[in-house]
Amino acid sequence: MKAAIIGLSGLSLTPAEEAMLHTQRPAGVILFRRNVSDPAQLKALTARLRSILPSEAALLVDQEGGRVARLRPPHWRSHPPAAVIGRLYEADKKAGLRAAWLTGALIGLDCMGAGFDVVCAPVLDLLVPGAHDIVGDRAYGTDPGTVTLLGGAVMEGLLAAGVRPVMKHVPGHGRAHADSHLELPVVPDELPAELEPFTRNAARFAGLPVWAMTAHILYEAWDRFRPATLSPVVIGQIIRQRIGFNGLLVSDDIAMKALSGDPVSLTRQTLAAGCDVVLHCTGVQAETQAVLEGCPLLTDQAHTLLAARPVASISIGDGESLAQERERLGLLEDGIRAKDPTEGHHPA
């Protein structure tokens, strides 16, 4: 399989996309709202993908809750943004932790039922006052300990549903003053607080099928010339060594405007820097074909990490009782109808 996860153009596969998937064999496919209309359509699409792709290939979706959600009412459950869970935790720590686990579990069940096996959540970035609102209510709070615990609980819930979580955006997006979907943010300082949620959860979930996604940010304290996704220094010395993350490392979407260069060159730079898999999400056929044709195969280690699956401890039949339990906790699902800041820029 090629070391790339790709996007698709619409609600069903085009003949050109089918041929490309057969011949190029990507490591996975990520779907967006342009690919989703209703449960029957989505299940047909994911089933068709499963019939074409290798068994180890992954199907991904961004489903954080709140404004970043590809599966939405009336066909799917709504889920609160991270900030709402964080506020509940401030008022009642036990209830907040339980709400985080329940939300992860319910998101996992919804996504598993639709045919996905990887959810690009949770956001482990800190909410930093004065920074860009691209993170905003997607963060569990300003305190590293709170973000660590609530993000970890969400990951536990996702794993319980049999879905692999993706903690993002490593090594930390919260301090950025720009949106990496639109331009390259520059962070001049060290990030000891921002690293904590990633470091502690990397240790907590070591050996389990948990992924991480890089940030397209220039961290000048570590590498003055290359954003994290393209930096062997940030990936090798910070993400792998200092944070201690040894799971599958996937880039954020290389089509985002924070990165400059053609997709094939960026694919090679991303993998050379140390990412296991590159993410290219536009769904534009010519770009996607070029990325896959220019992309090397997965390394043996990356293939092993990609193939790892969690063992589910809950099932879709548990969803209603879990949803009722979450409702009793009194979560207010504000922020769900807010504009998704990532839609059209892919992925979150």
N, C-alpha and C positions, 0 to 999 in steps of 0.2 A: 504493500500500500504506500501511496505517496504521503509525505509528511505535511499534509494540508487538509484543512477543513474549509468547505466552501459554502457559499450561498446559492440559492436558486432564484429564478426570475418570477415565478408566479404560483398559482394554485395547483398546478399539475406539471409534471415533467414534459418538456418539449422533446421532440425526437432527437434534437442535437444534444440535449442534456442527458438523455438516456444513453446515447452512444458514448458520450464523454465519461459517464460513470462506469460503463462497462469496460472501457479501454484504459482509463487513467486510474481508477480505483483509489479515490481519496480516503483519508483516514476518517472522514465523517462529513456530515452536512449540518448546517445551522439554518433554522427557519425563523422567519420574521412575520410581522403582521401582513405583509404582502402575500405570504404563503398560506394564510389561515382565513377561512370564512366560517366554517361550522364543524362540529365534531365528525360528521360523516366524511366530509371532504378531507379533513386533516388525517383521519385514520386511513383513508384510502391512499393518501400521499405517503405517509410514513410506512405503510405496508408495502407499497411499491418500492420505496427506497430500500427497505429491508430485503426485498426479493432480489435486488440488484447488487447491493454492497456486500463486501465480505462480512462475515458474522462478527468480527471484532470492531468494525466501524461504528462510530458513535453518531447519534442524532441529538443535536443540541438545541436549546431554546433559552432565551433570556426571560426569566420569570421571577423577578425579585419580590413582587408585590408593589402596591402603590402605583406610581406612574410608569414604571418600567415593567410591562407585562404584555406578552404577545397573546396569551389566552385570556379572554375577558368575558364578563357577563354580556349577554344573558346565557351564553352557552357554557361558561366555566365560572367557578367561584372567583369572587374578588378577594384579595388579600391585602392586609394593611401594609403601608410603607414601614421601613425599618424604624423611622423616628417615632412612630406611634408605639411600637413595641418598646423602644427605649424609654419613652415617658412612663409607660406602665411599670417598667422595671424600677424607675426612680421612686415610684409610689409604693410598689410592692415587689420586692425582688423575686420571691417565689413565683408569683403570678407572671411576672415578666419573662422569667426563664421558661416557664411552661408554655407561655404564648409563643415564644420563639421556636420551641421544639414543635409545637402544634402547627405553626405556620410552615415550617420546613417540611413537616410530614404531609400536610395537605397540598402544598405546592408539588411535592414529589409525587403524590398519588394522582393529582390532576395530569401532570406531565407524563407519568408512566402510562396512564390510561390512554393518552393521546399518541403514544408511540415513541416518546423521547426517553433517553437514558442518561442524559447529562443536562443539568440545569446551571446556567451561568449566574450563580448566586452562592453565597451572600457577598455583599459589599462589606469589606473589612476596613475601608477607609474611614478616617476620623472626620467628624464635622469640625472644621476650623473656622472660627469667626473671621469674616472679612475675605474668605477665599471664594472662588467661583461657585455658583450654586448648582453646577453639574452634579455634585455629590448631594448637597442639601439633605432632603428628607430620606434619601437612600442610605444615610448613615444612621447607626444606632445611637450615636451621641458623640460627645467631645472627649469622654474619658476612655483611655485605652483599655482599662480593665473591663468596663461595661461592653465595649465593642467586642472584645475577646470572648467574653462569656456568651453574649447573645448570638454573635456570629457562629460560635461553636455549637450552640444549641440548635440553630437552624441547620447546620451541617449534619448533626446527629439525626434530625428529623428527616432530612433528605435521604440519608443513607438507610434509615429504617424503611423508607418507601422503596428502596432498591435503586435509587438514583444517585449518580455521582455529582457532588457539588463542585463548583469552581469558585475559589476565594479570589477576590479581586479588589483593587488593582494593585498588585504587588510591584514595588515595595511601599506604595502609599500615594493616593491621588488627592487626599484631602486638602493639602496645603497649596495646591495649584491655583493660580489666579486666572487661568484660561481654560477653555473647553478643548480637550485634545481631539474632539471630533472636527474642530474648526481650525485649530492652530496648535503649535507646539508650546506647551507650558514649560516654564523654567522655574525650578526650585533651587535656590542657592545654598540652602542650609542642610546640615545633617538632620535625620529624621528619627531620633531614638524613640519618641513616643509613637510615631506612626508605624514603626516596625513591630511593635509589641503584639498587636493582634495576629499578625502573620507568624511571628516567631513562636508564640505560645500555641497557636493552633497547628502549626507545622509539627511541633513536638507531640501534641495531643493526638493527632490523627496519623502519625508516622506509620507507614505500612498499610494504611487503608487507601482505597481508591478515591482520593481527593485530588482535584486538579487545582492549578492556580493560573491566573491570567495577568500578563504584564501590563504596566502602565506606559503609555506613550508620553513620557515626561523626561526632560533633560534635568538630571540631578547633578548640578555643578560641583557639589562637594565630592562626588565619586567619579564622574566622567564629564568633562566640560564640553565634549564634542559630539557625543552620541546619546540619543534618548535610550531609556532603559531597555526597550525591546531590541535595540540594535547594539547594545553594549555588552561585550564579553566581561567587562569589569563589573557592571551592576549585576548581571545574571550570575556570573561565577563567584564573585567575592561577597556580594550582598545577599542575593536571593538564595543561592545554593549553600554558601558557607555561613554567613552571619545569621540569616533567618533559619537556615537548616532545612529548606524545603527540598525534598527528594522525589516528589511525585511528578506527574505529567505537567509540564509547563507549556502553556499555549499563549501565543501572542494575542493582544487585542487586534482588532481588524486593521490590517496593513493598508486598507484603502482610506483610512481616516486621514484628515489633512495635516495632522501633526507630523506625519512622515512624508518626506519628499523623495521622489524617484519613481521609476516604473515598477509595476507589481512584481515582475520576475526578479529584478535586482533586489527589491525589498524582501522577497521570499528567501533568497539566498543569504542576504545579510542577517535576517532574523534567525535562521537556522544556524548559521555560522557563529552567531553570538551566544547560542546555547539554548534557545527555545527548542522544545521537542517537536512542536507542531506550529505551523503558521495558519492564521485565520484570515481568509479573504471572503468578504461577505456581500459584495455588490450584486451578485447574480447576473452580471453582464457576461454574456456567453464568451465573447472574444477574450476578455480579461481572464476569466476563470480558466478557459482552455489554455491560455499562455502560462498562467501560474502553475497549473498541473503538469504541463509538458516540461516546464523548467524546474520542477520541484524534485528533489531526490527522494528516495524511499525512506521510510521510517528506519531509524536505527533499531537494533535488536532490543535495546533497553526500552526505547519509546514504545515499541510494539507490545512488549510485555506490560507496560503501564497502561496502554490503551485497552488491552484485553481484560484487565482486572475489573471485576464487577463486585458490588456489595451484595450481601445476602439480606434480602428483605425480611423484616420482622412484622410488618403490617401489610394489609392488602386493601384494594379499592373498596371492598365491603366495609372497611372500618371508617371510611371517610365521613359518613353522616354523623356518627357519634363523636368523632374527633372535632368536627366543625361545631357541633352543639356545645362541646366543652369549651372551645375557644370563644364562642359567643357569650358564654356565661362569665368569662373573665372580664367582659365589659370593654373590649377593644373598640375604639372608634375608628372606622376605616376611612379617615380623611386622607386626602391626597390621591385617591384612586382615580378621580376624574381629571386630575391635573394633566397638563400637556406632557407627554413623554419626551424628555430631552434627548433621547438617543435614537428615536425613530427617524429613519432616513439617513442615519450616520453609521450605524451598525458595526459591531454590536454595542451594548452598553459599556 
